[in-house]
Amino acid sequence: MPSKKEFEHESLQDAESVADYLETIINGIRAGKLTVSSGEGEVDLRPQGLIRFSVRASERPDRHRLALKLVWSPGQDSGAGQDPLRISTGG
């Protein structure tokens, strides 16, 4: 069994750059292949089957936060969430 590979990256980006990364992630999920890399290393992912999708958001006067988490097990389906998620760009 291959050893666990991990990747982590944190940086300050403008909104347009973040949108570009998110679009690339979307394309990778649709294609079933996603590679994340930097000078620190690389991890190849193969999104497939049912994907557990978690969203966390918080709003404070001095900071807003949005955290997205996707988890799947290759070759194994997992249960779907109970309530449908709604995300909008409206006010």
Backbone as XML, in Angstrom:
<?xml version="1.0"?>
<chain id="A" units="angstrom">
  <residue number="1" name="MET">
    <atom name="N" x="0.844" y="-1.177" z="0.000"/>
    <atom name="CA" x="0.000" y="0.000" z="0.000"/>
    <atom name="C" x="0.892" y="1.244" z="0.000"/>
  </residue>
  <residue number="2" name="PRO">
    <atom name="N" x="0.637" y="2.219" z="-0.886"/>
    <atom name="CA" x="1.465" y="3.408" z="-0.933"/>
    <atom name="C" x="1.302" y="4.248" z="0.327"/>
  </residue>
  <residue number="3" name="SER">
    <atom name="N" x="2.357" y="4.976" z="0.675"/>
    <atom name="CA" x="2.295" y="5.819" z="1.861"/>
    <atom name="C" x="1.404" y="7.034" z="1.605"/>
  </residue>
  <residue number="4" name="LYS">
    <atom name="N" x="0.938" y="7.622" z="2.680"/>
    <atom name="CA" x="0.055" y="8.786" z="2.614"/>
    <atom name="C" x="0.842" y="9.995" z="2.119"/>
  </residue>
  <residue number="5" name="LYS">
    <atom name="N" x="0.270" y="10.701" z="1.151"/>
    <atom name="CA" x="0.871" y="11.937" z="0.656"/>
    <atom name="C" x="-0.035" y="13.085" z="1.059"/>
  </residue>
  <residue number="6" name="GLU">
    <atom name="N" x="0.533" y="14.140" z="1.563"/>
    <atom name="CA" x="-0.236" y="15.308" z="1.973"/>
    <atom name="C" x="0.316" y="16.548" z="1.305"/>
  </residue>
  <residue number="7" name="PHE">
    <atom name="N" x="-0.556" y="17.519" z="1.137"/>
    <atom name="CA" x="-0.194" y="18.786" z="0.521"/>
    <atom name="C" x="-0.945" y="19.886" z="1.251"/>
  </residue>
  <residue number="8" name="GLU">
    <atom name="N" x="-0.273" y="20.976" z="1.519"/>
    <atom name="CA" x="-0.925" y="22.137" z="2.115"/>
    <atom name="C" x="-0.290" y="23.395" z="1.545"/>
  </residue>
  <residue number="9" name="HIS">
    <atom name="N" x="-1.123" y="24.365" z="1.252"/>
    <atom name="CA" x="-0.648" y="25.635" z="0.711"/>
    <atom name="C" x="-1.535" y="26.747" z="1.247"/>
  </residue>
  <residue number="10" name="GLU">
    <atom name="N" x="-0.923" y="27.831" z="1.646"/>
    <atom name="CA" x="-1.680" y="28.997" z="2.097"/>
    <atom name="C" x="-0.987" y="30.238" z="1.573"/>
  </residue>
  <residue number="11" name="SER">
    <atom name="N" x="-1.769" y="31.168" z="1.013"/>
    <atom name="CA" x="-1.208" y="32.414" z="0.508"/>
    <atom name="C" x="-2.309" y="33.453" z="0.400"/>
  </residue>
  <residue number="12" name="LEU">
    <atom name="N" x="-1.930" y="34.690" z="0.245"/>
    <atom name="CA" x="-2.881" y="35.764" z="-0.017"/>
    <atom name="C" x="-3.042" y="35.899" z="-1.525"/>
  </residue>
  <residue number="13" name="GLN">
    <atom name="N" x="-4.284" y="35.910" z="-1.998"/>
    <atom name="CA" x="-4.584" y="36.001" z="-3.424"/>
    <atom name="C" x="-5.705" y="37.012" z="-3.613"/>
  </residue>
  <residue number="14" name="ASP">
    <atom name="N" x="-5.750" y="37.649" z="-4.776"/>
    <atom name="CA" x="-6.896" y="38.504" z="-5.076"/>
    <atom name="C" x="-8.076" y="37.619" z="-5.474"/>
  </residue>
  <residue number="15" name="ALA">
    <atom name="N" x="-9.285" y="38.190" z="-5.454"/>
    <atom name="CA" x="-10.504" y="37.418" z="-5.715"/>
    <atom name="C" x="-10.487" y="36.743" z="-7.086"/>
  </residue>
  <residue number="16" name="GLU">
    <atom name="N" x="-9.959" y="37.403" z="-8.095"/>
    <atom name="CA" x="-9.913" y="36.826" z="-9.439"/>
    <atom name="C" x="-9.015" y="35.582" z="-9.479"/>
  </residue>
  <residue number="17" name="SER">
    <atom name="N" x="-7.884" y="35.620" z="-8.796"/>
    <atom name="CA" x="-6.995" y="34.456" z="-8.750"/>
    <atom name="C" x="-7.658" y="33.288" z="-8.031"/>
  </residue>
  <residue number="18" name="VAL">
    <atom name="N" x="-8.356" y="33.579" z="-6.931"/>
    <atom name="CA" x="-9.059" y="32.524" z="-6.202"/>
    <atom name="C" x="-10.133" y="31.908" z="-7.096"/>
  </residue>
  <residue number="19" name="ALA">
    <atom name="N" x="-10.877" y="32.743" z="-7.833"/>
    <atom name="CA" x="-11.897" y="32.239" z="-8.760"/>
    <atom name="C" x="-11.266" y="31.337" z="-9.817"/>
  </residue>
  <residue number="20" name="ASP">
    <atom name="N" x="-10.089" y="31.698" z="-10.311"/>
    <atom name="CA" x="-9.394" y="30.859" z="-11.297"/>
    <atom name="C" x="-9.045" y="29.492" z="-10.703"/>
  </residue>
  <residue number="21" name="TYR">
    <atom name="N" x="-8.547" y="29.474" z="-9.461"/>
    <atom name="CA" x="-8.238" y="28.198" z="-8.808"/>
    <atom name="C" x="-9.499" y="27.357" z="-8.646"/>
  </residue>
  <residue number="22" name="LEU">
    <atom name="N" x="-10.598" y="27.992" z="-8.217"/>
    <atom name="CA" x="-11.846" y="27.256" z="-8.037"/>
    <atom name="C" x="-12.358" y="26.685" z="-9.356"/>
  </residue>
  <residue number="23" name="GLU">
    <atom name="N" x="-12.233" y="27.436" z="-10.440"/>
    <atom name="CA" x="-12.637" y="26.923" z="-11.757"/>
    <atom name="C" x="-11.789" y="25.720" z="-12.160"/>
  </residue>
  <residue number="24" name="THR">
    <atom name="N" x="-10.505" y="25.768" z="-11.858"/>
    <atom name="CA" x="-9.627" y="24.639" z="-12.163"/>
    <atom name="C" x="-10.025" y="23.419" z="-11.335"/>
  </residue>
  <residue number="25" name="ILE">
    <atom name="N" x="-10.375" y="23.627" z="-10.079"/>
    <atom name="CA" x="-10.836" y="22.529" z="-9.230"/>
    <atom name="C" x="-12.122" y="21.937" z="-9.801"/>
  </residue>
  <residue number="26" name="ILE">
    <atom name="N" x="-13.052" y="22.791" z="-10.222"/>
    <atom name="CA" x="-14.308" y="22.322" z="-10.837"/>
    <atom name="C" x="-14.001" y="21.453" z="-12.052"/>
  </residue>
  <residue number="27" name="ASN">
    <atom name="N" x="-13.130" y="21.922" z="-12.918"/>
    <atom name="CA" x="-12.764" y="21.161" z="-14.119"/>
    <atom name="C" x="-12.130" y="19.821" z="-13.758"/>
  </residue>
  <residue number="28" name="GLY">
    <atom name="N" x="-11.295" y="19.819" z="-12.726"/>
    <atom name="CA" x="-10.656" y="18.581" z="-12.293"/>
    <atom name="C" x="-11.650" y="17.581" z="-11.736"/>
  </residue>
  <residue number="29" name="ILE">
    <atom name="N" x="-12.635" y="18.068" z="-10.981"/>
    <atom name="CA" x="-13.668" y="17.177" z="-10.457"/>
    <atom name="C" x="-14.458" y="16.570" z="-11.611"/>
  </residue>
  <residue number="30" name="ARG">
    <atom name="N" x="-14.821" y="17.400" z="-12.564"/>
    <atom name="CA" x="-15.572" y="16.899" z="-13.725"/>
    <atom name="C" x="-14.765" y="15.889" z="-14.529"/>
  </residue>
  <residue number="31" name="ALA">
    <atom name="N" x="-13.464" y="16.120" z="-14.653"/>
    <atom name="CA" x="-12.601" y="15.223" z="-15.437"/>
    <atom name="C" x="-12.187" y="13.984" z="-14.653"/>
  </residue>
  <residue number="32" name="GLY">
    <atom name="N" x="-12.351" y="14.014" z="-13.322"/>
    <atom name="CA" x="-11.949" y="12.876" z="-12.504"/>
    <atom name="C" x="-10.466" y="12.824" z="-12.216"/>
  </residue>
  <residue number="33" name="LYS">
    <atom name="N" x="-9.765" y="13.940" z="-12.424"/>
    <atom name="CA" x="-8.333" y="14.007" z="-12.123"/>
    <atom name="C" x="-7.975" y="15.418" z="-11.709"/>
  </residue>
  <residue number="34" name="LEU">
    <atom name="N" x="-7.316" y="15.517" z="-10.568"/>
    <atom name="CA" x="-6.962" y="16.811" z="-10.013"/>
    <atom name="C" x="-5.577" y="16.695" z="-9.392"/>
  </residue>
  <residue number="35" name="THR">
    <atom name="N" x="-4.670" y="17.569" z="-9.778"/>
    <atom name="CA" x="-3.321" y="17.582" z="-9.216"/>
    <atom name="C" x="-3.089" y="18.912" z="-8.538"/>
  </residue>
  <residue number="36" name="VAL">
    <atom name="N" x="-2.665" y="18.876" z="-7.288"/>
    <atom name="CA" x="-2.293" y="20.098" z="-6.569"/>
    <atom name="C" x="-0.792" y="20.034" z="-6.309"/>
  </residue>
  <residue number="37" name="SER">
    <atom name="N" x="-0.122" y="21.155" z="-6.563"/>
    <atom name="CA" x="1.336" y="21.147" z="-6.426"/>
    <atom name="C" x="1.867" y="22.547" z="-6.173"/>
  </residue>
  <residue number="38" name="SER">
    <atom name="N" x="3.044" y="22.577" z="-5.643"/>
    <atom name="CA" x="3.837" y="23.802" z="-5.482"/>
    <atom name="C" x="5.276" y="23.334" z="-5.330"/>
  </residue>
  <residue number="39" name="GLY">
    <atom name="N" x="6.161" y="24.234" z="-4.978"/>
    <atom name="CA" x="7.545" y="23.842" z="-4.774"/>
    <atom name="C" x="7.712" y="22.838" z="-3.646"/>
  </residue>
  <residue number="40" name="GLU">
    <atom name="N" x="6.694" y="22.741" z="-2.781"/>
    <atom name="CA" x="6.753" y="21.844" z="-1.621"/>
    <atom name="C" x="6.384" y="20.404" z="-1.950"/>
  </residue>
  <residue number="41" name="GLY">
    <atom name="N" x="5.726" y="20.173" z="-3.071"/>
    <atom name="CA" x="5.341" y="18.808" z="-3.404"/>
    <atom name="C" x="4.122" y="18.767" z="-4.303"/>
  </residue>
  <residue number="42" name="GLU">
    <atom name="N" x="3.595" y="17.560" z="-4.459"/>
    <atom name="CA" x="2.479" y="17.340" z="-5.383"/>
    <atom name="C" x="1.643" y="16.169" z="-4.900"/>
  </residue>
  <residue number="43" name="VAL">
    <atom name="N" x="0.309" y="16.290" z="-5.081"/>
    <atom name="CA" x="-0.614" y="15.202" z="-4.775"/>
    <atom name="C" x="-1.576" y="15.059" z="-5.944"/>
  </residue>
  <residue number="44" name="ASP">
    <atom name="N" x="-1.739" y="13.833" z="-6.446"/>
    <atom name="CA" x="-2.691" y="13.533" z="-7.521"/>
    <atom name="C" x="-3.946" y="12.942" z="-6.905"/>
  </residue>
  <residue number="45" name="LEU">
    <atom name="N" x="-5.087" y="13.515" z="-7.237"/>
    <atom name="CA" x="-6.370" y="13.064" z="-6.711"/>
    <atom name="C" x="-7.256" y="12.609" z="-7.853"/>
  </residue>
  <residue number="46" name="ARG">
    <atom name="N" x="-8.118" y="11.648" z="-7.577"/>
    <atom name="CA" x="-9.049" y="11.119" z="-8.567"/>
    <atom name="C" x="-10.468" y="11.160" z="-7.995"/>
  </residue>
  <residue number="47" name="PRO">
    <atom name="N" x="-11.129" y="12.322" z="-8.068"/>
    <atom name="CA" x="-12.494" y="12.413" z="-7.543"/>
    <atom name="C" x="-13.453" y="11.536" z="-8.335"/>
  </residue>
  <residue number="48" name="GLN">
    <atom name="N" x="-14.237" y="10.724" z="-7.616"/>
    <atom name="CA" x="-15.170" y="9.816" z="-8.274"/>
    <atom name="C" x="-16.251" y="9.394" z="-7.291"/>
  </residue>
  <residue number="49" name="GLY">
    <atom name="N" x="-17.314" y="8.806" z="-7.816"/>
    <atom name="CA" x="-18.396" y="8.326" z="-6.969"/>
    <atom name="C" x="-19.065" y="9.479" z="-6.237"/>
  </residue>
  <residue number="50" name="LEU">
    <atom name="N" x="-19.623" y="9.165" z="-5.081"/>
    <atom name="CA" x="-20.246" y="10.193" z="-4.259"/>
    <atom name="C" x="-19.173" y="10.928" z="-3.467"/>
  </residue>
  <residue number="51" name="ILE">
    <atom name="N" x="-19.284" y="12.237" z="-3.442"/>
    <atom name="CA" x="-18.305" y="13.082" z="-2.760"/>
    <atom name="C" x="-19.006" y="13.785" z="-1.604"/>
  </residue>
  <residue number="52" name="ARG">
    <atom name="N" x="-18.466" y="13.629" z="-0.416"/>
    <atom name="CA" x="-19.009" y="14.352" z="0.739"/>
    <atom name="C" x="-18.552" y="15.805" z="0.614"/>
  </residue>
  <residue number="53" name="PHE">
    <atom name="N" x="-19.508" y="16.719" z="0.608"/>
    <atom name="CA" x="-19.251" y="18.138" z="0.381"/>
    <atom name="C" x="-19.715" y="18.916" z="1.608"/>
  </residue>
  <residue number="54" name="SER">
    <atom name="N" x="-18.784" y="19.550" z="2.301"/>
    <atom name="CA" x="-19.096" y="20.337" z="3.495"/>
    <atom name="C" x="-18.788" y="21.802" z="3.234"/>
  </residue>
  <residue number="55" name="VAL">
    <atom name="N" x="-19.675" y="22.658" z="3.707"/>
    <atom name="CA" x="-19.485" y="24.105" z="3.591"/>
    <atom name="C" x="-19.631" y="24.710" z="4.975"/>
  </residue>
  <residue number="56" name="ARG">
    <atom name="N" x="-18.684" y="25.559" z="5.340"/>
    <atom name="CA" x="-18.762" y="26.320" z="6.585"/>
    <atom name="C" x="-18.552" y="27.784" z="6.247"/>
  </residue>
  <residue number="57" name="ALA">
    <atom name="N" x="-19.394" y="28.622" z="6.800"/>
    <atom name="CA" x="-19.271" y="30.060" z="6.571"/>
    <atom name="C" x="-19.502" y="30.786" z="7.884"/>
  </residue>
  <residue number="58" name="SER">
    <atom name="N" x="-18.770" y="31.879" z="8.072"/>
    <atom name="CA" x="-18.978" y="32.710" z="9.248"/>
    <atom name="C" x="-18.741" y="34.164" z="8.875"/>
  </residue>
  <residue number="59" name="GLU">
    <atom name="N" x="-19.382" y="35.027" z="9.619"/>
    <atom name="CA" x="-19.281" y="36.474" z="9.362"/>
    <atom name="C" x="-19.062" y="37.176" z="10.693"/>
  </residue>
  <residue number="60" name="ARG">
    <atom name="N" x="-17.980" y="37.924" z="10.752"/>
    <atom name="CA" x="-17.689" y="38.779" z="11.902"/>
    <atom name="C" x="-17.436" y="40.174" z="11.364"/>
  </residue>
  <residue number="61" name="PRO">
    <atom name="N" x="-17.499" y="41.180" z="12.207"/>
    <atom name="CA" x="-17.260" y="42.543" z="11.704"/>
    <atom name="C" x="-15.893" y="42.716" z="11.039"/>
  </residue>
  <residue number="62" name="ASP">
    <atom name="N" x="-14.886" y="42.003" z="11.530"/>
    <atom name="CA" x="-13.529" y="42.183" z="11.017"/>
    <atom name="C" x="-13.063" y="41.096" z="10.061"/>
  </residue>
  <residue number="63" name="ARG">
    <atom name="N" x="-13.903" y="40.047" z="9.856"/>
    <atom name="CA" x="-13.450" y="38.948" z="8.995"/>
    <atom name="C" x="-14.619" y="38.077" z="8.559"/>
  </residue>
  <residue number="64" name="HIS">
    <atom name="N" x="-14.608" y="37.688" z="7.295"/>
    <atom name="CA" x="-15.556" y="36.715" z="6.753"/>
    <atom name="C" x="-14.765" y="35.467" z="6.414"/>
  </residue>
  <residue number="65" name="ARG">
    <atom name="N" x="-15.419" y="34.323" z="6.527"/>
    <atom name="CA" x="-14.708" y="33.066" z="6.294"/>
    <atom name="C" x="-15.613" y="32.100" z="5.549"/>
  </residue>
  <residue number="66" name="LEU">
    <atom name="N" x="-15.035" y="31.408" z="4.576"/>
    <atom name="CA" x="-15.728" y="30.352" z="3.842"/>
    <atom name="C" x="-14.764" y="29.177" z="3.719"/>
  </residue>
  <residue number="67" name="ALA">
    <atom name="N" x="-15.172" y="28.031" z="4.218"/>
    <atom name="CA" x="-14.337" y="26.833" z="4.146"/>
    <atom name="C" x="-15.106" y="25.749" z="3.390"/>
  </residue>
  <residue number="68" name="LEU">
    <atom name="N" x="-14.475" y="25.194" z="2.389"/>
    <atom name="CA" x="-15.057" y="24.110" z="1.596"/>
    <atom name="C" x="-14.245" y="22.846" z="1.840"/>
  </residue>
  <residue number="69" name="LYS">
    <atom name="N" x="-14.927" y="21.727" z="1.961"/>
    <atom name="CA" x="-14.236" y="20.460" z="2.187"/>
    <atom name="C" x="-14.899" y="19.390" z="1.328"/>
  </residue>
  <residue number="70" name="LEU">
    <atom name="N" x="-14.092" y="18.653" z="0.589"/>
    <atom name="CA" x="-14.575" y="17.555" z="-0.246"/>
    <atom name="C" x="-13.831" y="16.295" z="0.171"/>
  </residue>
  <residue number="71" name="VAL">
    <atom name="N" x="-14.580" y="15.213" z="0.399"/>
    <atom name="CA" x="-13.968" y="13.955" z="0.814"/>
    <atom name="C" x="-14.636" y="12.817" z="0.051"/>
  </residue>
  <residue number="72" name="TRP">
    <atom name="N" x="-13.833" y="11.899" z="-0.474"/>
    <atom name="CA" x="-14.368" y="10.723" z="-1.147"/>
    <atom name="C" x="-13.416" y="9.566" z="-0.934"/>
  </residue>
  <residue number="73" name="SER">
    <atom name="N" x="-13.948" y="8.378" z="-1.101"/>
    <atom name="CA" x="-13.144" y="7.162" z="-1.004"/>
    <atom name="C" x="-13.130" y="6.515" z="-2.372"/>
  </residue>
  <residue number="74" name="PRO">
    <atom name="N" x="-11.960" y="6.380" z="-2.992"/>
    <atom name="CA" x="-11.892" y="5.774" z="-4.320"/>
    <atom name="C" x="-12.552" y="4.392" z="-4.319"/>
  </residue>
  <residue number="75" name="GLY">
    <atom name="N" x="-13.460" y="4.208" z="-5.272"/>
    <atom name="CA" x="-14.114" y="2.922" z="-5.427"/>
    <atom name="C" x="-15.205" y="2.630" z="-4.420"/>
  </residue>
  <residue number="76" name="GLN">
    <atom name="N" x="-15.561" y="3.603" z="-3.589"/>
    <atom name="CA" x="-16.584" y="3.370" z="-2.577"/>
    <atom name="C" x="-17.569" y="4.525" z="-2.567"/>
  </residue>
  <residue number="77" name="ASP">
    <atom name="N" x="-18.853" y="4.227" z="-2.602"/>
    <atom name="CA" x="-19.876" y="5.252" z="-2.507"/>
    <atom name="C" x="-20.160" y="5.526" z="-1.038"/>
  </residue>
  <residue number="78" name="SER">
    <atom name="N" x="-20.485" y="6.788" z="-0.732"/>
    <atom name="CA" x="-20.844" y="7.157" z="0.634"/>
    <atom name="C" x="-22.242" y="7.746" z="0.624"/>
  </residue>
  <residue number="79" name="GLY">
    <atom name="N" x="-22.817" y="7.949" z="1.779"/>
    <atom name="CA" x="-24.174" y="8.475" z="1.884"/>
    <atom name="C" x="-24.236" y="9.943" z="1.502"/>
  </residue>
  <residue number="80" name="ALA">
    <atom name="N" x="-25.384" y="10.367" z="0.986"/>
    <atom name="CA" x="-25.595" y="11.769" z="0.610"/>
    <atom name="C" x="-26.108" y="12.551" z="1.811"/>
  </residue>
  <residue number="81" name="GLY">
    <atom name="N" x="-25.967" y="13.868" z="1.769"/>
    <atom name="CA" x="-26.443" y="14.729" z="2.836"/>
    <atom name="C" x="-27.959" y="14.773" z="2.908"/>
  </residue>
  <residue number="82" name="GLN">
    <atom name="N" x="-28.480" y="15.240" z="4.047"/>
    <atom name="CA" x="-29.921" y="15.253" z="4.254"/>
    <atom name="C" x="-30.591" y="16.447" z="3.594"/>
  </residue>
  <residue number="83" name="ASP">
    <atom name="N" x="-30.088" y="17.636" z="3.809"/>
    <atom name="CA" x="-30.728" y="18.849" z="3.307"/>
    <atom name="C" x="-29.998" y="19.376" z="2.083"/>
  </residue>
  <residue number="84" name="PRO">
    <atom name="N" x="-30.737" y="19.840" z="1.067"/>
    <atom name="CA" x="-30.067" y="20.411" z="-0.107"/>
    <atom name="C" x="-29.375" y="21.723" z="0.248"/>
  </residue>
  <residue number="85" name="LEU">
    <atom name="N" x="-28.225" y="21.928" z="-0.328"/>
    <atom name="CA" x="-27.457" y="23.151" z="-0.117"/>
    <atom name="C" x="-27.868" y="24.183" z="-1.153"/>
  </residue>
  <residue number="86" name="ARG">
    <atom name="N" x="-27.993" y="25.422" z="-0.717"/>
    <atom name="CA" x="-28.272" y="26.528" z="-1.634"/>
    <atom name="C" x="-27.152" y="27.552" z="-1.485"/>
  </residue>
  <residue number="87" name="ILE">
    <atom name="N" x="-26.544" y="27.915" z="-2.593"/>
    <atom name="CA" x="-25.505" y="28.942" z="-2.625"/>
    <atom name="C" x="-25.926" y="29.945" z="-3.688"/>
  </residue>
  <residue number="88" name="SER">
    <atom name="N" x="-25.918" y="31.224" z="-3.362"/>
    <atom name="CA" x="-26.311" y="32.232" z="-4.340"/>
    <atom name="C" x="-25.350" y="33.396" z="-4.299"/>
  </residue>
  <residue number="89" name="THR">
    <atom name="N" x="-25.426" y="34.225" z="-5.319"/>
    <atom name="CA" x="-24.611" y="35.433" z="-5.359"/>
    <atom name="C" x="-25.456" y="36.677" z="-5.112"/>
  </residue>
  <residue number="90" name="GLY">
    <atom name="N" x="-26.736" y="36.493" z="-4.881"/>
    <atom name="CA" x="-27.643" y="37.615" z="-4.649"/>
    <atom name="C" x="-27.590" y="38.108" z="-3.218"/>
  </residue>
  <residue number="91" name="GLY">
    <atom name="N" x="-28.230" y="39.240" z="-2.969"/>
    <atom name="CA" x="-28.214" y="39.841" z="-1.636"/>
    <atom name="C" x="-29.357" y="39.530" z="-0.817"/>
  </residue>
</chain>
